[in-house]
Amino acid sequence: MQTAIGQFEHSAALRDGLGDEVHRHLLALGRAEQDAFLTETVTDWEKRRFFERA
């Protein structure tokens, strides 16, 4: 996901096509979604792993 956000951030074609304001908004939204996923999501692997340790 970081790669996609980085590509979106550095894409002049998307910035030109969407306009600066929309581009910045979508970039902030993508980063917030990524942050939420990385900090709030518990994967199936984590559930199994921590259950085994309990």
QUIURUR-V478346 format. One record per residue. N is the residue number from 1. RES is the residue in one letter. OMEGA is omega in whole degrees, -180 to 180 (999 if undefined). Layout:
n,res,omega
N,RES,OMEGA
N,RES,OMEGA
//
This chain:
n,res,omega
1,M,179
2,Q,180
3,T,-180
4,A,179
5,I,177
6,G,179
7,Q,178
8,F,-178
9,E,-174
10,H,-179
11,S,178
12,A,-179
13,A,178
14,L,179
15,R,179
16,D,-178
17,G,-177
18,L,-173
19,G,-175
20,D,-175
21,E,180
22,V,179
23,H,179
24,R,180
25,H,-179
26,L,177
27,L,178
28,A,178
29,L,179
30,G,179
31,R,179
32,A,178
33,E,179
34,Q,180
35,D,179
36,A,-180
37,F,-176
38,L,-175
39,T,-174
40,E,-175
41,T,173
42,V,-177
43,T,176
44,D,179
45,W,180
46,E,178
47,K,180
48,R,-176
49,R,-178
50,F,175
51,F,179
52,E,-177
53,R,-176
54,A,999
//
